[in-house]
Amino acid sequence: DAMVIQNPRYQVTQFGKPVTLSCSQTLNHNVMYWYQQKSSQAPKLLFHYYDKDFNNEADTPDNFQSRRPNTSFCFLDIRSPGLGDAAMYLCATSTPGTGAVGEQFFGPGTRLTVL
Amino acid sequence: ILNVEQSPQSLHVQEGDSTNFTCSFPSSNFYALHWYRWETAKSPEALFVMTLNGDEKKKGRISATLNTKEGYSYLYIKGSQPEDSATYLCALPLSGSARQLTFGSGTQLTVLP
């Protein structure tokens, strides 16, 4: 089945130690998104790619970076994780041209713990 | 900034009960509303996309209505089952062409056997 895969599902890192979260997709979708969800809060969009075109949300901290080496893979790098970065990180994809009605396809998320 | 509110935050119902919860949003500049279901340890999955005032969508025992004039959508579950236990999220795009969605914080439903 075509899907969005996130690895690892659970990640523990130390305060200030860089960490990379991975997302891959077999849907061949042009658009990939990274969301952050803190406990009981709304998922918050960090950034998204339209092909290789990177779109950063205005309030995404500089500590968060992303890479998309090809259509299938997208990475979220947290350069110096703080305790406040502990959250669920969701990756999603969609097809371009569907605009406001376009369904997003999500991975199961990576839960990040910062010690 | 788009303010999307969901209520209640959490809900416990008995198996067989019907239930409903609400997504509220600004009634101006409405383009679409998405409902997603997110079961624990799984991926959020799309339930409905609604675009027109008065829209009603149905999938099995789950249905949704949309009132864009007053800025709300209801999600109904008829005869709740334990497998309906999940967090239900609504989301709206910022514009007609926007790929970005603004989510509410969700309603966490627990159906007790």
Interface residues (C-beta under 8 A of the other chain):
Chain A: M3 V4 V31 Y33 Y35 S40 Q41 A42 P43 K44 L45 H48 Y50 E57 L90 S94 P96 G99 A100 V101 G102 E103 Q104 F105 F106 G107 P108 G109
Chain B: V4 Q9 Y31 A32 H34 Y36 A41 K42 S43 P44 E45 A46 V49 T51 L89 P93 S95 G96 S97 A98 R99 Q100 L101 T102 F103 G104 S105 G106
